[in-house]
Amino acid sequence: MTPAPSELTIRPLTGADELGLFRRLSYVLDHELADDLATGRRRRPEWMWVALRGDRVLGRLSWWTGQEGGSPQFLDFFDLDDTLPEPERGAIGLELVEKATAAVVPAGSPRPEYGRFIPPDWREDPAAREIVEARIRVMEASGARMLVERLRLEWRAGTPVPPDSGRLVFRQVSGREDLVALMAPVMEGTLDAHGQADLASGLSAREAAEKQYDEEFAGLRTPREWWRVAELPSGEPVGFVVPARNNYHPMISYIGVLPAHRGHGYIDDILAEGTRVLAAQDGVERIRAATDLGNVPMAKSFARLGYVNFERAFDMVWDH
């Protein structure tokens, strides 16, 4: 990529009052920005950067955190002015990524993962494909690699939910150890790219399960009484589901079937139970979920339960 033009200004926002400047480019998560900044818990002006030529915004990026008062966990905004020609567009994007990262991410610390929501048919739409691939090219130039592409799924109010088949008995999760003890064997042979990456990093299945619980589930504010363990009538555990709600919508946070019980269709029973738990709450219009593109059995289960693939997403990581 050629050097970006010298008249480019790359800087963070000076404060929440510059949100309008940041929003001159657009993305599907723009509606969350004002609240994120107002609460100060998930996003900060010094994590939100713009590339400017005069008062024209040519690029922007921002990090997000799910831990109040924590460091940046995820790079969830990266946009470019797509009227710019290549290689200029890519050069501006790369300079923005590198300068902002050097200022925000402590030296020697791992770079937070980058993720983006993309249209479900982005490969078939030439305009959408060019926009997606332009972002990927910049991140690859900065040293990132593609980790996974995911299906984003949605159950909508009015979609029938199958009644309990009676094949399984569901009970509440009794505590951390109860769930982690089931998550660990599910990690073995997992089709989830993030789980595979944890195992490839040297973590044992038990350690990977503990990491996921502590980083993702421990901070969920919704009732743990929603979480379910699925058992055979004999009491033998089959799997589990974690219905929850994040800051924006109800969701199936995690679902798993133990290796010894895979291939018997239990995933449909467990997903249906998680969906029933959430659909029974007041005012639920939709339930969100996601699964890796390569996890075909899980994707088929969501489809059978009436979940619609409304969007995709990809995640990229830096190994060093």
Number of C-alpha atoms within 10 A of each C-alpha: 14 12 12 17 11 7 9 16 15 21 18 21 18 12 12 18 11 13 16 10 16 23 14 14 19 15 14 10 11 12 11 11 16 14 12 15 17 12 11 14 16 21 25 22 18 17 21 25 26 26 26 19 15 10 9 13 21 25 26 28 22 23 26 21 19 18 13 11 11 12 18 21 18 17 21 19 21 24 22 23 19 15 8 12 9 13 12 15 22 25 18 26 27 24 19 27 23 12 13 23 19 11 13 17 17 11 10 7 8 13 21 20 17 23 20 21 20 23 17 17 13 17 14 10 11 11 10 16 15 14 16 19 13 18 19 21 17 21 23 15 15 15 13 20 17 15 17 18 20 23 23 23 24 23 24 16 13 9 12 11 16 13 10 14 11 10 12 22 20 24 14 14 19 13 10 13 12 12 21 21 13 20 25 17 18 23 24 16 11 15 18 16 19 16 20 17 13 18 19 10 10 10 15 15 21 19 16 23 24 20 15 17 17 13 13 13 18 11 12 14 11 15 10 17 14 17 25 24 24 26 18 14 12 8 11 11 19 23 26 29 26 24 27 25 18 13 10 8 12 22 22 21 19 19 19 24 23 18 15 11 13 13 10 8 12 20 24 18 22 27 24 21 27 24 22 17 17 19 21 9 10 7 8 13 14 18 21 22 19 21 23 20 19 15 15 12 14 20 20 13 18 23 15 12 18 16 21 17 19 15 17 21 19 19 22 21 19 17 9 9
